[in-house]
Amino acid sequence: MGLTYEHLLIYSIMKLTELKAIQLAELFSALSDASRIRIISLLIEGEMSVGALAEGLKMTESAVSHQLRGLRQMHLVRTRKSGRQVFYSLDDDHVARLFSLGLDHIQHG
C-alpha cells in the first residue's frame, strides 16, 4: 500500500522545523495584502512592466513598486530588464498554484 496524500501531509507537518514554520508564516504574510494579491492576479496573465501593472490596478507606480519589492524579497516575482524598462513575472508556477488554491478555498468555503 502506497502513501496517500494525507499520510504525506501528516509526515510533513511532523517534520516542520521552527525555521520552516517561520518561513511559511512569512510567505503567508507576504500574501496577506490585497494589493499584492491583485498584482499576482495580473502577473498570472504574463510579464508586465510597473507602468502596466499600475494602470491595470489603478495605483501609482510608486505604490506598485513598493508592493513588488516585498514580492521580490519573498521570491514570488522576478524581474527582467530590457534597456531601461523592468518587467515583472511570477517567479515560478508555485506562485500561481498558491493563488489558485487560495481562490478556490474562498470560493468553496
C-alpha positions as CSV (number, residue, x, y, z in Angstrom):
1,M,0.0,0.0,0.0
2,G,1.5,3.4,-1.1
3,L,1.5,6.6,0.9
4,T,-1.6,8.7,0.4
5,Y,-1.7,12.5,0.3
6,E,-2.9,12.6,3.8
7,H,0.0,10.4,5.0
8,L,2.5,12.7,3.3
9,L,0.8,15.8,4.7
10,I,0.9,14.4,8.3
11,Y,4.6,13.4,7.8
12,S,5.5,16.9,6.5
13,I,3.7,18.5,9.5
14,M,5.6,16.3,11.9
15,K,8.9,17.3,10.2
16,L,8.1,21.0,10.3
17,T,11.0,22.7,12.0
18,E,10.9,26.1,13.6
19,L,12.7,27.7,10.7
20,K,10.3,26.2,8.2
21,A,7.4,27.4,10.2
22,I,8.8,30.9,10.3
23,Q,9.4,30.8,6.5
24,L,5.9,29.6,5.8
25,A,4.4,32.3,8.1
26,E,6.5,34.9,6.2
27,L,5.2,33.6,2.9
28,F,1.6,33.8,4.1
29,S,2.3,37.3,5.4
30,A,3.6,38.4,2.0
31,L,0.3,37.1,0.5
32,S,-1.8,38.9,3.1
33,D,-2.0,42.2,1.3
34,A,-4.9,42.7,-1.2
35,S,-2.7,44.9,-3.5
36,R,-0.1,42.1,-3.7
37,I,-2.8,39.5,-4.5
38,R,-4.1,41.8,-7.2
39,I,-0.6,42.1,-8.6
40,I,-0.2,38.4,-8.7
41,S,-3.5,38.0,-10.4
42,L,-2.3,40.3,-13.2
43,L,1.1,38.6,-13.5
44,I,-0.6,35.2,-13.9
45,E,-1.6,36.5,-17.4
46,G,2.1,37.2,-18.1
47,E,5.0,39.5,-17.8
48,M,4.2,43.2,-17.2
49,S,6.0,46.5,-16.5
50,V,5.4,48.6,-13.4
51,G,3.5,51.1,-15.5
52,A,1.2,48.5,-17.0
53,L,0.6,47.0,-13.5
54,A,-0.1,50.4,-12.1
55,E,-2.6,51.2,-14.9
56,G,-4.3,47.8,-14.5
57,L,-4.6,48.2,-10.8
58,K,-5.4,51.9,-10.8
59,M,-2.5,52.5,-8.4
60,T,0.5,54.8,-8.6
61,E,3.7,53.3,-10.0
62,S,5.4,54.1,-6.7
63,A,2.8,52.1,-4.7
64,V,3.1,49.2,-7.2
65,S,6.9,49.3,-6.9
66,H,6.7,49.2,-3.1
67,Q,4.5,46.1,-3.3
68,L,6.7,44.4,-5.9
69,R,9.7,44.9,-3.7
70,G,8.1,42.8,-1.0
71,L,7.1,40.2,-3.5
72,R,10.6,40.0,-4.9
73,Q,12.1,39.6,-1.4
74,M,9.9,36.6,-0.9
75,H,10.9,35.2,-4.3
76,L,7.3,35.4,-5.5
77,V,8.1,37.6,-8.5
78,R,11.2,38.0,-10.7
79,T,12.5,40.8,-13.0
80,R,13.8,41.0,-16.5
81,K,15.5,44.2,-17.8
82,S,15.1,45.3,-21.3
83,G,17.1,48.6,-21.7
84,R,15.8,50.9,-19.0
85,Q,12.5,49.0,-18.7
86,V,11.9,46.4,-16.0
87,F,9.4,43.7,-16.5
88,Y,8.0,41.5,-13.7
89,S,6.7,38.0,-13.8
90,L,5.8,35.3,-11.4
91,D,8.9,33.5,-10.0
92,D,7.5,30.0,-10.8
93,D,4.3,28.0,-11.1
94,H,4.1,27.5,-7.4
95,V,3.0,31.2,-7.0
96,A,0.2,30.7,-9.5
97,R,-0.8,27.4,-7.8
98,L,-0.9,29.1,-4.3
99,F,-3.1,31.9,-5.8
100,S,-5.4,29.4,-7.4
101,L,-5.7,27.2,-4.3
102,G,-6.4,30.2,-2.1
103,L,-9.0,31.5,-4.6
104,D,-10.6,28.0,-4.8
105,H,-10.7,27.8,-1.0
106,I,-12.6,31.1,-0.6
107,Q,-15.0,30.4,-3.4
108,H,-15.9,27.0,-2.0
109,G,-15.7,27.9,1.7
